[in-house]
Amino acid sequence: MKLKTLVRFVLLTILLVTIGCDEKAASTPTAIVGSSPTATSVLPTATTAYSEKAAPTPTAIVGEKPAQSPPAPSPLPPTDMPEPTPATIDYTPAEMPDWEVSTPADEGLDPELVADLYRYAAKKPSLYGLLLVKNGRLIAEGYFNGGAIEQRAVLASVTKSYTSALVGIALAQGCLSSVDQTMIEFFPEFADEIDDPRKEQITIGDMLKMRSGYPWEEHTPPYLDALFSNNDWLPNMVEFPLTGDPGTEFGYSNLTAHLLGVIVARACNTSLLSFGQQHLFSPIGARVGAWPRDAHGYYYGLGDISFTARDVAKFGLLYLNDGEYAGNQVVPAAWVSDSLQTYSENLYNNQVGSYFRQIGYGYLWWSARAGDHRFNYAWGHGGNLIVLLDDLDMVIVTTANPLHGIWGDEAWQKEGAIIDLVGWFIQSLPKE
């Protein structure tokens, strides 16, 4: 065995003991769908409660002293993930008109590292699709567990990042005038029912930053059950109390994200679907699949939009390129920049799984670091991800089973394995 091959084998063996295994339960309590695995409230429609962000500790806002928190949880335990076999694995993208394709080698990546990524991915039982985009070209593509190139996967809370984009476009179109507009301006029917004057102060900017003050539902029972026992969500803006002053602290509120989508629809006098098709989806050549609506007919601003993995990658590339796609400015560049800032930090004890560190939040986009690379990402339950690696000009997309109604350790065993796979790959990438 050549020395180079032997060294590579040893290094991979060491790395393997840190990647999440799908056959063994994970013990990490971070980024789980709720504080209790028994929370199984379902919507009366075909979809179920899917929002995945539990709040294990207080969080800090950028520029303020972090709140005192218990020590960060341990990473996922060592695993017995099988070694990558020497068998050839084909991750060559299909030649289709929607993407220019290339190879890892031609775009400066180690083909063996990419092959290992896909070998490990094939062992994840809830992963549907894995795509890599480098320098604007699709360089690797694979589907698993019934996933397919034409599958429109349900993206869970990745939807929130699409909602963020639609808010920015609504501002550019003049439907909205400022992120300083208040939430209550768009819900006059509830104005006389609000008994907490702080709710009148909630701004669109607060909502985008997840600082509305509404409960982090999964961590503040019984609001998870109350939210998902039915989908008549608008009255909850009155019925749900504030757990903090608007603008002061981070709290992952699904209600808040949905209300943002309703605001766009009302301000632009159209449905969120029609507005999105005209100003976002069609301009990037994406075709939306199923997208649920609430009891009032408003499309979910909080989750469960569906696209093919290739169309998801287009949205990632749009943001990687400052809102420009095929020479057209689809989302204002300034909005993309504002969205990918870090407004809240030290979330999840600064750790999600074994590799994501320094967790932050922007305008409905997350941020983290793995190894030498800082990145933004959209995150949906089950391991649905859009990762933007600006320093490498790269987008990573995973589509996965959204695990509707599955919570706690059972969910994290699958979701965490996908997040750790992506984190391991990012950490393994050299600087450019």
RODO-2510 file (C-alpha; in nm, 4 decimals, decimal comma):
residues 432
     n   res          X          Y          Z
     1     m     0,0000     0,0000     0,0000
     2     k     0,1429     0,3344    -0,0948
     3     l     0,2251     0,5720     0,1861
     4     k    -0,0231     0,8371     0,0628
     5     t    -0,3051     0,5835     0,0521
     6     l    -0,2162     0,4479     0,3967
     7     v    -0,2168     0,7947     0,5517
     8     r    -0,5516     0,8738     0,3935
     9     f    -0,6963     0,5467     0,5248
    10     v    -0,5816     0,6231     0,8812
    11     l    -0,7208     0,9779     0,8713
    12     l    -1,0568     0,8629     0,7416
    13     t    -1,0758     0,5954     1,0114
    14     i    -1,0234     0,8621     1,2775
    15     l    -1,2883     1,0869     1,1245
    16     l    -1,5420     0,8090     1,1023
    17     v    -1,5678     0,7686     1,4768
    18     t    -1,7149     1,1184     1,5016
    19     i    -1,9854     1,1003     1,2356
    20     g    -2,3425     1,0298     1,3463
    21     c    -2,4593     0,6713     1,2986
    22     d    -2,8104     0,5911     1,1939
    23     e    -2,8124     0,2572     1,3748
    24     k    -2,7312     0,4020     1,7186
    25     a    -2,9395     0,6570     1,9109
    26     a    -2,7868     1,0006     1,9542
    27     s    -2,7687     1,1644     2,2930
    28     t    -2,7291     1,5274     2,1843
    29     p    -3,0198     1,7431     2,3076
    30     t    -2,9540     2,0296     2,0671
    31     a    -3,1606     2,1291     1,7653
    32     i    -3,4341     1,8791     1,8464
    33     v    -3,7940     1,9150     1,7451
    34     g    -3,9273     1,9728     2,0881
    35     s    -3,8513     1,9153     2,4481
    36     s    -4,0605     1,6024     2,4631
    37     p    -4,0712     1,3128     2,2170
    38     t    -4,4356     1,2646     2,3099
    39     a    -4,5439     1,5884     2,1438
    40     t    -4,7335     1,4527     1,8433
    41     s    -5,0062     1,7056     1,7732
    42     v    -5,1062     1,7002     1,4090
    43     l    -5,2794     1,9377     1,1758
    44     p    -5,6166     1,8376     1,0343
    45     t    -5,4546     1,8423     0,6906
    46     a    -5,2112     1,5913     0,5457
    47     t    -4,9181     1,7658     0,7110
    48     t    -4,8159     1,7485     1,0744
    49     a    -4,6257     1,9640     1,3171
    50     y    -4,2721     1,9786     1,1921
    51     s    -4,0930     2,2730     1,3449
    52     e    -3,7685     2,1558     1,4879
    53     k    -3,5943     2,4156     1,6967
    54     a    -3,6055     2,3614     2,0723
    55     a    -3,4488     2,6154     2,3085
    56     p    -3,2076     2,4416     2,5469
    57     t    -3,0679     2,7579     2,7036
    58     p    -3,1062     3,1350     2,7054
    59     t    -2,9512     3,3049     2,4051
    60     a    -2,7464     3,6166     2,3536
    61     i    -2,8046     3,9063     2,1192
    62     v    -2,5053     4,0404     1,9320
    63     g    -2,3523     4,3291     2,1221
    64     e    -2,4852     4,2162     2,4602
    65     k    -2,3260     4,0037     2,7293
    66     p    -2,4239     3,6397     2,6713
    67     a    -2,6665     3,4925     2,9200
    68     q    -2,5281     3,2350     3,1606
    69     s    -2,5749     2,8865     3,0167
    70     p    -2,4910     2,5337     3,1242
    71     p    -2,1934     2,3676     2,9544
    72     a    -2,2422     2,2744     2,5907
    73     p    -2,3660     1,9186     2,5403
    74     s    -2,1258     1,6546     2,4193
    75     p    -2,1126     1,5786     2,0468
    76     l    -2,2796     1,2703     1,9131
    77     p    -2,1155     0,9590     2,0538
    78     p    -1,8509     0,7648     1,8603
    79     t    -2,0045     0,5365     1,6031
    80     d    -1,9383     0,2196     1,4129
    81     m    -2,0078     0,3655     1,0705
    82     p    -1,8689     0,1196     0,8151
    83     e    -1,5595     0,2215     0,6268
    84     p    -1,6150     0,3495     0,2745
    85     t    -1,5782     0,0584     0,0375
    86     p    -1,3515     0,0784    -0,2671
    87     a    -1,6487     0,0171    -0,4939
    88     t    -1,7104     0,2881    -0,7496
    89     i    -1,9904     0,5288    -0,6636
    90     d    -2,1473     0,7429    -0,9318
    91     y    -2,2373     1,0939    -0,8255
    92     t    -2,2173     1,2423    -1,1761
    93     p    -2,4935     1,5002    -1,2284
    94     a    -2,7473     1,4326    -1,4985
    95     e    -2,7057     1,6444    -1,8095
    96     m    -3,0196     1,8601    -1,8191
    97     p    -3,0909     2,2129    -1,9426
    98     d    -3,1476     2,3599    -1,5959
    99     w    -2,7860     2,3290    -1,4752
   100     e    -2,4376     2,3559    -1,6202
   101     v    -2,2537     2,0504    -1,4901
   102     s    -1,8890     1,9908    -1,4121
   103     t    -1,6734     1,7603    -1,1997
   104     p    -1,5177     1,8058    -0,8544
   105     a    -1,1685     1,7841    -1,0007
   106     d    -1,2359     2,0507    -1,2610
   107     e    -1,3669     2,2822    -0,9888
   108     g    -1,0763     2,2224    -0,7517
   109     l    -1,2203     1,9615    -0,5121
   110     d    -1,0749     1,6240    -0,4187
   111     p    -1,2854     1,3630    -0,6026
   112     e    -1,2059     1,0978    -0,3409
   113     l    -1,3396     1,3197    -0,0618
   114     v    -1,6587     1,3778    -0,2592
   115     a    -1,6875     1,0030    -0,3267
   116     d    -1,6554     0,9334     0,0476
   117     l    -1,9293     1,1862     0,1158
   118     y    -2,1662     1,0013    -0,1160
   119     r    -2,0690     0,6602     0,0200
   120     y    -2,1572     0,7751     0,3702
   121     a    -2,4723     0,9476     0,2443
   122     a    -2,5974     0,6201     0,1003
   123     k    -2,6147     0,4818     0,4551
   124     k    -2,8519     0,7530     0,5842
   125     p    -3,2024     0,6015     0,5860
   126     s    -3,3949     0,9330     0,5809
   127     l    -3,1822     1,1223     0,3264
   128     y    -3,3467     1,1764    -0,0138
   129     g    -3,1054     1,3952    -0,2082
   130     l    -2,7542     1,5410    -0,1845
   131     l    -2,6245     1,8031    -0,4306
   132     l    -2,3000     1,9995    -0,4510
   133     v    -2,2652     2,3214    -0,6500
   134     k    -1,9209     2,4760    -0,7005
   135     n    -1,8369     2,7910    -0,8973
   136     g    -2,1947     2,8034    -1,0215
   137     r    -2,1871     2,4498    -1,1636
   138     l    -2,3542     2,1328    -1,0420
   139     i    -2,0661     1,8964    -0,9681
   140     a    -2,2257     1,6116    -0,7726
   141     e    -2,5771     1,4732    -0,7406
   142     g    -2,7180     1,1657    -0,5707
   143     y    -3,0557     1,0343    -0,4568
   144     f    -3,1381     0,7762    -0,1930
   145     n    -3,4261     0,5984    -0,0194
   146     g    -3,6791     0,6608    -0,2936
   147     g    -3,5595     1,0142    -0,3663
   148     a    -3,5323     1,1089    -0,7307
   149     i    -3,4340     1,3939    -0,9551
   150     e    -3,8000     1,4793    -1,0176
   151     q    -3,9078     1,4473    -0,6522
   152     r    -4,0455     1,7658    -0,4977
   153     a    -3,9365     1,7178    -0,1409
   154     v    -4,1152     1,8782     0,1541
   155     l    -3,8575     2,1179     0,2989
   156     a    -4,0074     2,1857     0,6437
   157     s    -3,8602     2,5042     0,7953
   158     v    -3,6286     2,5731     0,5029
   159     t    -3,9470     2,7488     0,3897
   160     k    -3,8725     3,0276     0,6378
   161     s    -3,5707     3,1358     0,4314
   162     y    -3,7955     3,1571     0,1227
   163     t    -4,0368     3,3688     0,3276
   164     s    -3,7478     3,5976     0,4165
   165     a    -3,6685     3,6424     0,0469
   166     l    -4,0313     3,7256    -0,0297
   167     v    -4,0317     3,9942     0,2412
   168     g    -3,7261     4,1516     0,0773
   169     i    -3,8877     4,1409    -0,2650
   170     a    -4,2084     4,2932    -0,1241
   171     l    -4,0008     4,5828     0,0074
   172     a    -3,8362     4,6254    -0,3328
   173     q    -4,1744     4,6145    -0,5071
   174     g    -4,3145     4,8817    -0,2761
   175     c    -4,5770     4,6597    -0,1126
   176     l    -4,3949     4,7137     0,2152
   177     s    -4,2244     5,0393     0,3029
   178     s    -3,9876     4,9389     0,5818
   179     v    -3,8905     4,6622     0,8231
   180     d    -3,9936     4,9134     1,0901
   181     q    -4,3593     4,8740     1,0002
   182     t    -4,5506     4,7134     1,2823
   183     m    -4,7149     4,3742     1,2657
   184     i    -5,0505     4,5035     1,3852
   185     e    -5,0807     4,7356     1,0829
   186     f    -5,1624     4,4276     0,8735
   187     f    -5,4124     4,2718     1,1134
   188     p    -5,6673     4,5457     1,1862
   189     e    -5,9338     4,2882     1,2693
   190     f    -5,7412     4,1983     1,5834
   191     a    -5,6380     4,5483     1,6910
   192     d    -5,9166     4,5869     1,9472
   193     e    -5,8508     4,2410     2,0917
   194     i    -5,4839     4,3001     2,1756
   195     d    -5,4529     4,3484     2,5506
   196     d    -5,0730     4,3591     2,5697
   197     p    -4,9497     4,6953     2,4370
   198     r    -4,6102     4,5427     2,3622
   199     k    -4,7659     4,3526     2,0720
   200     e    -4,8379     4,6842     1,9050
   201     q    -4,4608     4,7479     1,9022
   202     i    -4,3613     4,4281     1,7171
   203     t    -4,1982     4,5198     1,3853
   204     i    -4,1311     4,3235     1,0701
   205     g    -3,7620     4,3488     1,1565
   206     d    -3,8239     4,1912     1,4968
   207     m    -4,0118     3,9083     1,3289
   208     l    -3,7382     3,8421     1,0736
   209     k    -3,4822     3,8162     1,3538
   210     m    -3,7087     3,5860     1,5588
   211     r    -3,7331     3,8514     1,8281
   212     s    -4,1074     3,9114     1,8193
   213     g    -4,1468     3,8084     2,1825
   214     y    -4,3907     3,5298     2,0988
   215     p    -4,3154     3,1926     2,2612
   216     w    -4,0533     2,9523     2,1343
   217     e    -4,3354     2,7009     2,1043
   218     e    -4,1407     2,3794     2,1502
   219     h    -3,9828     2,5064     2,4696
   220     t    -4,2846     2,6758     2,6219
   221     p    -4,5683     2,4225     2,6574
   222     p    -4,8560     2,4174     2,5895
   223     y    -4,8018     2,6423     2,2856
   224     l    -4,6739     2,3669     2,0581
   225     d    -4,9967     2,1729     2,1041
   226     a    -5,2023     2,4901     2,0788
   227     l    -5,0371     2,5882     1,7511
   228     f    -5,0645     2,2531     1,5788
   229     s    -5,3924     2,1218     1,7185
   230     n    -5,5479     2,3042     1,4226
   231     n    -5,4278     2,5447     1,1555
   232     d    -5,6478     2,8406     1,2412
   233     w    -5,3367     3,0328     1,3353
   234     l    -5,4195     3,4005     1,3006
   235     p    -5,6106     3,4292     1,6333
   236     n    -5,2982     3,3024     1,8088
   237     m    -5,1429     3,6450     1,7658
   238     v    -5,3960     3,7546     2,0267
   239     e    -5,4139     3,4379     2,2353
   240     f    -5,0421     3,3620     2,2675
   241     p    -4,8758     3,5756     2,5348
   242     l    -4,5388     3,7391     2,4868
   243     t    -4,2561     3,5720     2,6747
   244     g    -4,0210     3,8662     2,6203
   245     d    -4,0215     4,2257     2,5068
   246     p    -4,0168     4,2643     2,1281
   247     g    -3,6697     4,3120     1,9850
   248     t    -3,4831     4,1992     2,2948
   249     e    -3,4191     3,8244     2,2727
   250     f    -3,4193     3,5390     2,0244
   251     g    -3,7087     3,2932     2,0325
   252     y    -3,7787     3,0518     1,7474
   253     s    -4,1482     3,1179     1,6827
   254     n    -4,3278     2,9333     1,4056
   255     l    -4,6292     3,1569     1,4540
   256     t    -4,4119     3,4613     1,3849
   257     a    -4,2804     3,3164     1,0575
   258     h    -4,6303     3,2345     0,9385
   259     l    -4,7550     3,5847     1,0207
   260     l    -4,4725     3,7268     0,8086
   261     g    -4,6002     3,5301     0,5104
   262     v    -4,9515     3,6616     0,5716
   263     i    -4,8152     4,0163     0,5906
   264     v    -4,6561     3,9799     0,2456
   265     a    -4,9775     3,8390     0,0997
   266     r    -5,1915     4,1171     0,2465
   267     a    -4,9490     4,3974     0,1671
   268     c    -4,9125     4,2868    -0,1954
   269     n    -5,2826     4,1976    -0,2324
   270     t    -5,2133     3,8492    -0,3648
   271     s    -5,1388     3,5010    -0,2388
   272     l    -4,7898     3,4149    -0,1211
   273     l    -4,7793     3,1472    -0,3911
   274     s    -4,8692     3,3872    -0,6722
   275     f    -4,6284     3,6502    -0,5455
   276     g    -4,3526     3,3910    -0,5130
   277     q    -4,4137     3,2475    -0,8579
   278     q    -4,3998     3,5876    -1,0235
   279     h    -4,1040     3,7357    -0,8393
   280     l    -3,8927     3,4463    -0,7090
   281     f    -3,9683     3,0949    -0,8263
   282     s    -4,0164     3,1560    -1,1986
   283     p    -3,7196     3,3961    -1,2308
   284     i    -3,4854     3,1196    -1,1106
   285     g    -3,6574     2,8451    -1,3087
   286     a    -3,8060     2,6720    -1,0029
   287     r    -4,1455     2,5018    -0,9950
   288     v    -4,3118     2,4826    -0,6568
   289     g    -4,4906     2,1615    -0,5639
   290     a    -4,7374     2,1128    -0,2813
   291     w    -4,7589     2,3946    -0,0278
   292     p    -5,0188     2,3762     0,2509
   293     r    -5,2518     2,6593     0,3492
   294     d    -5,3955     2,7561     0,6853
   295     a    -5,7639     2,7723     0,7758
   296     h    -5,7881     3,1204     0,6198
   297     g    -5,6292     3,0130     0,2918
   298     y    -5,2851     3,1661     0,3549
   299     y    -4,9879     2,9588     0,2407
   300     y    -4,7616     2,8514     0,5212
   301     g    -4,4891     3,1066     0,5840
   302     l    -4,3372     2,8746     0,8405
   303     g    -4,2837     2,5513     0,6506
   304     d    -4,3550     2,2639     0,4147
   305     i    -4,3020     2,4231     0,0755
   306     s    -4,1746     2,1621    -0,1713
   307     f    -3,9220     2,1775    -0,4552
   308     t    -3,6870     1,9395    -0,6323
   309     a    -3,3335     1,9332    -0,4947
   310     r    -3,2123     2,0982    -0,8152
   311     d    -3,4561     2,3853    -0,7673
   312     v    -3,3526     2,4175    -0,4029
   313     a    -2,9919     2,4490    -0,5195
   314     k    -3,0969     2,7343    -0,7498
   315     f    -3,2288     2,9248    -0,4499
   316     g    -2,9002     2,8621    -0,2689
   317     l    -2,7008     2,9838    -0,5687
   318     l    -2,9225     3,2931    -0,5860
   319     y    -2,8217     3,3881    -0,2324
   320     l    -2,4593     3,2922    -0,2837
   321     n    -2,4540     3,5360    -0,5777
   322     d    -2,6030     3,8279    -0,3819
   323     g    -2,9554     3,7814    -0,5168
   324     e    -2,8582     3,7620    -0,8841
   325     y    -2,9536     3,4709    -1,1082
   326     a    -2,8714     3,4362    -1,4803
   327     g    -2,7894     3,8043    -1,5000
   328     n    -3,1104     3,9194    -1,3325
   329     q    -3,1318     4,0782    -0,9882
   330     v    -3,4112     3,8704    -0,8363
   331     v    -3,3599     3,9613    -0,4702
   332     p    -3,1984     4,2964    -0,3847
   333     a    -2,8304     4,2503    -0,3015
   334     a    -2,8660     4,4694     0,0063
   335     w    -3,1458     4,2441     0,1316
   336     v    -2,9332     3,9316     0,0877
   337     s    -2,6538     4,0997     0,2816
   338     d    -2,8897     4,2085     0,5612
   339     s    -3,0449     3,8613     0,5763
   340     l    -2,7122     3,6833     0,6199
   341     q    -2,5876     3,9044     0,9025
   342     t    -2,5669     3,7622     1,2549
   343     y    -2,8147     3,9402     1,4808
   344     s    -2,8297     3,6757     1,7530
   345     e    -2,5440     3,4487     1,8568
   346     n    -2,4531     3,1768     2,1070
   347     l    -2,7648     2,9790     2,0130
   348     y    -2,7940     2,6105     2,1064
   349     n    -2,4944     2,6458     2,3380
   350     n    -2,3038     2,7303     2,0184
   351     q    -2,3254     2,3694     1,9036
   352     v    -2,5477     2,1667     1,6732
   353     g    -2,4309     1,8077     1,6485
   354     s    -2,0627     1,7210     1,6263
   355     y    -1,9389     1,9843     1,3785
   356     f    -2,1620     2,2935     1,3586
   357     r    -2,0308     2,5586     1,5997
   358     q    -2,0857     2,9313     1,6697
   359     i    -2,4554     2,9163     1,5908
   360     g    -2,6178     3,2452     1,4931
   361     y    -2,9296     3,3841     1,3274
   362     g    -3,0045     3,6518     1,0680
   363     y    -3,3304     3,7205     0,8822
   364     l    -3,4733     3,3670     0,8935
   365     w    -3,1308     3,2258     0,8016
   366     w    -2,8958     3,0422     1,0395
   367     s    -2,5165     3,0678     1,0521
   368     a    -2,2427     2,8428     1,1893
   369     r    -1,8797     2,7407     1,1569
   370     a    -1,7282     2,4001     1,0814
   371     g    -1,3510     2,3759     1,0725
   372     d    -1,2091     2,6760     0,8876
   373     h    -1,5362     2,7708     0,7217
   374     r    -1,8081     3,0103     0,8335
   375     f    -2,1377     2,9654     0,6488
   376     n    -2,5074     3,0497     0,6391
   377     y    -2,7741     2,7863     0,6079
   378     a    -3,1463     2,7279     0,5802
   379     w    -3,2562     2,4480     0,8101
   380     g    -3,5634     2,2266     0,8062
   381     h    -3,6654     1,9380     1,0284
   382     g    -3,5355     1,5980     0,9275
   383     g    -3,2085     1,7330     0,7881
   384     n    -3,3284     1,9521     0,5020
   385     l    -3,0473     2,2013     0,4422
   386     i    -2,9235     2,4724     0,2074
   387     v    -2,5638     2,5570     0,3028
   388     l    -2,3926     2,8650     0,1570
   389     l    -2,0132     2,8459     0,1677
   390     d    -1,9219     3,1880     0,0403
   391     d    -1,5459     3,1421     0,0852
   392     l    -1,5532     2,8336    -0,1385
   393     d    -1,8214     2,9540    -0,3827
   394     m    -2,0162     2,6415    -0,2952
   395     v    -2,3722     2,5374    -0,2158
   396     i    -2,4620     2,2119    -0,0426
   397     v    -2,8229     2,0898    -0,0530
   398     t    -2,9780     1,8010     0,1334
   399     t    -3,3406     1,6977     0,1051
   400     a    -3,4735     1,4524     0,3585
   401     n    -3,7798     1,2994     0,5156
   402     p    -3,9323     1,5897     0,7144
   403     l    -4,0202     1,3452     0,9932
   404     h    -4,3654     1,4851     1,0550
   405     g    -4,4811     1,4047     1,4058
   406     i    -4,1469     1,2511     1,5088
   407     w    -3,9609     1,4287     1,7864
   408     g    -3,6783     1,4071     2,0355
   409     d    -3,4072     1,1450     2,0161
   410     e    -3,5887     0,9456     1,7496
   411     a    -3,5867     1,2454     1,5184
   412     w    -3,2378     1,3650     1,6087
   413     q    -3,0875     1,0237     1,5377
   414     k    -3,1794     1,0750     1,1716
   415     e    -3,1574     1,4530     1,1414
   416     g    -2,8327     1,4724     1,3382
   417     a    -2,6713     1,2084     1,1189
   418     i    -2,7363     1,4215     0,8089
   419     i    -2,6200     1,7426     0,9750
   420     d    -2,3037     1,5680     1,0957
   421     l    -2,2368     1,4268     0,7508
   422     v    -2,2512     1,7770     0,6053
   423     g    -2,0481     1,9186     0,8928
   424     w    -1,7772     1,6554     0,8525
   425     f    -1,7542     1,7299     0,4812
   426     i    -1,7294     2,1063     0,5368
   427     q    -1,4647     2,0603     0,8047
   428     s    -1,2669     1,8397     0,5655
   429     l    -1,2570     2,1056     0,2954
   430     p    -0,9332     2,3051     0,2702
   431     k    -0,9214     2,6815     0,2593
   432     e    -0,8989     2,8465    -0,0807
***
